[in-house]
Amino acid sequence: MTHLNSGSSTPGTVKYATWWSPCDEQILPHSSTPLDGALNTRTACLKHNDLLGDVTVFQQVRSFLSGEGRAAQG
């Protein structure tokens, strides 16, 4: 674990992003989701699997992947 946790959370030239919900019941603590060097976006109050079907999250991910814009950080 020490070796895995050493170094950068976002190595290389890849752009990283996370989406997290304050109501996620699977990822606890919520503070474990954001990564240093990534675009970290707080969503509305969504349960874990609801992130997959949320229109706003979908649009933000699509925008991030296409390079058209950035999601709102939170």
Helices and strands as residue ranges (DSSP letters): H 2-5, E 17-20, G 30-32, E 39-42, G 48-52, H 55-66
